[in-house]
């Protein structure tokens, strides 16, 4: 893996970690059950994407 590719993967890891954390915190704060469920689904999606990027390393 080139330095440029590694830099891209590291950047993507940071973004996915941030999105996972934000969606997790938001789902806990929402009082609307439908929105909270949707945010939990987003958290799961970002967790999957994070794991995919980690598997590249």
Protein Blocks (a to p, Z undefined) as FASTA:
>chain_A
ZZklmmmmmmmmmmmmmmmmmmmmmmmmpmblklmmmmmmmmmmmmmmmmmmmmmZZ
